[in-house]
């Protein structure tokens, strides 16, 4: 017997909670409302519904946690989103920005059968184009390192991924693709200038500056050759 259809709105809320929790900060209603672009009153009523239907629990400190049921839904929609991004970039040749935008539109309409056929066609990729692990594929060692804003001048780094939150910043995605800041790329930190709010970087022969706030959305690890 098929499971009841979950509305796209519920899937989006659960995905937002999942992604915010993955940022290692407490997930509270105000943060979810800001992420979803809804009013506090809408968030409160939605949260009550999600809790009533068994998708979330609200702890005494008002921290929101997904239940096993809610986590399953969130990971399912993320899996479809990431696989769609892979299809659009690897097979159809779309750039990062268009792929992310189109994947968000398509993720709710993809059936389980189509999802699995996509995975087979793509040879079961373990990460999305931006380096984030795809739920349901073989486990990947947690080697996401640290955020770029915590790097030190002179260090050589390997870019691991851009966070799912960072993926929603179209300008950042375009900037990273333009400067070849892709998973696996080697970055050299030339200088960190907190007073100016920028980090000066080098990828190959390309030197450029990146805002420190944007750097918080990018995860790196020390290069093996460092």
C-alpha positions as CSV (number, residue, x, y, z in Angstrom):
1,X,0.0,0.0,0.0
2,X,1.4,3.4,-1.0
3,X,2.3,5.9,1.8
4,X,0.1,9.0,2.0
5,X,1.4,11.8,-0.3
6,X,3.3,14.5,1.6
7,X,2.8,18.0,0.4
8,X,5.7,19.9,-1.1
9,X,5.3,22.6,1.6
10,X,5.9,20.0,4.4
11,X,8.8,18.5,2.5
12,X,10.4,22.0,2.2
13,X,10.0,22.7,5.9
14,X,11.5,19.3,6.9
15,X,14.4,19.8,4.4
16,X,15.0,23.3,5.9
17,X,15.1,21.9,9.4
18,X,17.5,19.1,8.3
19,X,19.8,21.5,6.5
20,X,19.9,24.0,9.4
21,X,20.7,21.2,11.9
22,X,23.5,20.1,9.6
23,X,25.0,23.6,10.0
24,X,25.7,22.6,13.7
25,X,23.6,25.4,15.2
26,X,20.5,25.1,17.3
27,X,17.4,25.0,15.1
28,X,14.7,27.3,16.5
29,X,11.5,28.5,14.9
30,X,12.9,32.0,14.0
31,X,15.7,30.5,12.0
32,X,13.4,28.2,10.1
33,X,10.9,31.0,9.5
34,X,13.8,33.1,8.1
35,X,15.0,30.3,5.9
36,X,11.5,29.7,4.5
37,X,10.6,33.3,4.2
38,X,7.4,33.1,6.3
39,X,6.0,35.1,9.2
40,X,6.4,34.0,12.8
41,X,2.7,33.3,13.1
42,X,2.8,31.1,10.0
43,X,5.8,29.3,11.4
44,X,4.1,28.7,14.8
45,X,1.0,27.1,13.2
46,X,3.1,25.0,10.8
47,X,5.3,23.8,13.6
48,X,2.3,22.7,15.6
49,X,1.1,20.8,12.6
50,X,4.5,19.1,12.0
51,X,4.7,18.1,15.6
52,X,1.1,16.8,15.7
53,X,1.8,14.7,12.6
54,X,4.9,13.3,14.1
55,X,7.6,14.9,12.0
56,X,9.3,17.0,14.6
57,X,9.8,17.4,18.4
58,X,10.2,20.7,20.1
59,X,12.5,20.5,23.1
60,X,12.2,22.5,26.3
61,X,14.7,25.1,25.0
62,X,12.4,25.5,21.9
63,X,15.0,23.6,19.8
64,X,13.4,21.8,16.9
65,X,14.5,18.2,16.2
66,X,13.3,15.9,13.4
67,X,11.8,12.6,14.4
68,X,12.9,9.4,12.6
69,X,9.8,9.9,10.4
70,X,10.7,13.6,9.7
71,X,14.3,12.7,9.0
72,X,13.3,10.1,6.5
73,X,11.2,12.6,4.5
74,X,13.9,15.2,4.6
75,X,16.6,12.8,3.4
76,X,14.3,11.6,0.7
77,X,13.7,15.1,-0.7
78,X,17.4,15.9,-0.4
79,X,18.3,12.7,-2.2
80,X,16.0,13.6,-5.1
81,X,17.3,17.2,-5.2
82,X,21.0,16.1,-5.3
83,X,20.4,13.4,-7.9
84,X,18.5,15.9,-10.1
85,X,21.4,18.3,-9.8
86,X,23.8,15.6,-10.9
87,X,21.6,14.7,-13.9
88,X,21.3,18.4,-14.9
89,X,25.0,19.1,-14.6
90,X,26.6,15.8,-15.6
91,X,24.2,14.8,-18.4
92,X,22.5,17.9,-19.6
93,X,25.4,20.3,-19.0
94,X,23.6,23.0,-17.0
95,X,25.6,25.3,-14.8
96,X,25.5,25.2,-11.0
97,X,23.0,28.0,-10.6
98,X,20.4,26.7,-13.2
99,X,20.8,23.1,-11.9
100,X,20.1,24.1,-8.3
101,X,17.1,26.2,-9.3
102,X,15.6,23.5,-11.6
103,X,16.3,20.7,-9.1
104,X,14.2,22.7,-6.5
105,X,11.3,22.8,-9.0
106,X,11.6,19.1,-10.0
107,X,12.4,17.4,-6.7
108,X,8.8,17.2,-5.5
109,X,7.5,15.5,-8.7
110,X,10.0,12.7,-9.0
111,X,8.7,9.2,-8.2
112,X,10.6,6.5,-6.4
113,X,11.0,4.6,-9.6
114,X,12.4,7.6,-11.5
115,X,14.7,8.4,-8.5
116,X,16.3,5.0,-8.6
117,X,16.6,4.9,-12.4
118,X,18.4,8.3,-12.1
119,X,20.8,6.8,-9.5
120,X,21.6,3.9,-11.8
121,X,22.1,6.2,-14.9
122,X,24.5,8.3,-12.9
123,X,26.3,5.3,-11.5
124,X,25.2,6.0,-7.9
125,X,27.1,9.3,-7.2
126,X,28.0,9.8,-3.5
127,X,27.8,13.6,-3.6
128,X,26.0,16.4,-5.3
129,X,27.9,18.6,-7.8
130,X,28.7,20.9,-4.8
131,X,30.2,18.1,-2.7
132,X,27.4,17.4,-0.3
133,X,26.8,13.7,0.6
134,X,23.7,12.2,-1.1
135,X,21.5,10.4,1.4
136,X,21.0,6.7,0.6
137,X,24.2,6.1,-1.2
138,X,27.2,4.3,0.2
139,X,28.5,6.0,3.3
140,X,31.2,8.6,2.8
141,X,33.8,9.3,5.6
142,X,33.0,12.5,7.4
143,X,35.9,14.6,6.0
144,X,34.1,17.9,5.5
145,X,36.9,19.6,7.5
146,X,36.2,23.2,8.5
147,X,34.7,26.3,7.1
148,X,37.0,28.5,4.9
149,X,36.7,31.5,7.2
150,X,38.7,29.6,9.8
151,X,41.7,29.1,7.5
152,X,45.0,30.8,8.1
153,X,47.1,32.9,5.8
154,X,49.6,30.8,3.7
155,X,47.7,27.6,4.0
156,X,46.9,25.3,1.1
157,X,43.5,23.7,1.2
158,X,41.3,21.3,-0.7
159,X,37.8,22.4,-1.3
160,X,35.3,19.8,0.0
161,X,31.9,21.3,-0.5
162,X,29.6,24.3,-0.4
163,X,26.9,23.9,2.2
164,X,23.3,23.4,1.1
165,X,22.7,26.9,2.6
166,X,25.4,28.3,0.4
167,X,23.9,26.6,-2.7
168,X,20.9,28.9,-2.3
169,X,23.1,31.9,-3.0
170,X,23.0,32.2,-6.8
171,X,25.7,34.9,-6.8
172,X,28.1,32.7,-4.7
173,X,27.5,29.7,-6.9
174,X,28.3,31.7,-10.1
175,X,31.4,33.2,-8.5
176,X,32.7,29.8,-7.4
177,X,32.1,28.2,-10.7
178,X,33.8,31.2,-12.5
179,X,36.9,30.8,-10.4
180,X,37.0,27.0,-10.5
181,X,36.2,26.7,-6.8
182,X,34.8,23.2,-7.2
183,X,35.1,20.1,-5.0
184,X,38.6,18.8,-5.1
185,X,40.2,22.1,-6.2
186,X,43.3,23.3,-4.3
187,X,43.0,26.8,-2.8
188,X,45.9,28.9,-1.5
189,X,45.1,31.4,1.2
190,X,47.1,34.5,0.3
191,X,45.8,36.8,3.0
192,X,43.0,37.2,5.4
193,X,41.8,40.7,6.0
194,X,39.1,40.8,8.8
195,X,39.0,44.6,8.8
196,X,38.0,44.5,5.2
197,X,35.8,41.4,5.5
198,X,37.6,39.5,2.8
199,X,39.9,36.6,2.2
200,X,42.4,36.8,-0.7
201,X,42.7,33.4,-2.5
202,X,44.4,31.8,-5.4
203,X,43.3,28.8,-7.5
204,X,45.9,27.9,-10.1
205,X,47.0,31.2,-11.6
206,X,43.7,32.9,-10.7
207,X,43.9,35.3,-7.7
208,X,40.7,36.9,-6.3
209,X,39.0,38.0,-3.1
210,X,36.0,36.4,-1.3
211,X,33.9,37.8,1.4
212,X,34.4,36.2,4.8
213,X,30.6,35.8,5.3
214,X,30.5,33.8,2.0
215,X,33.6,31.8,3.2
216,X,31.5,30.5,6.1
217,X,29.4,28.5,3.6
218,X,32.4,26.7,2.1
219,X,34.0,23.7,3.7
220,X,37.7,22.8,3.2
221,X,40.4,20.6,4.6
222,X,44.2,20.9,4.7
223,X,45.7,19.8,1.4
224,X,47.8,16.6,1.5
225,X,50.7,18.6,0.0
226,X,50.5,21.3,2.6
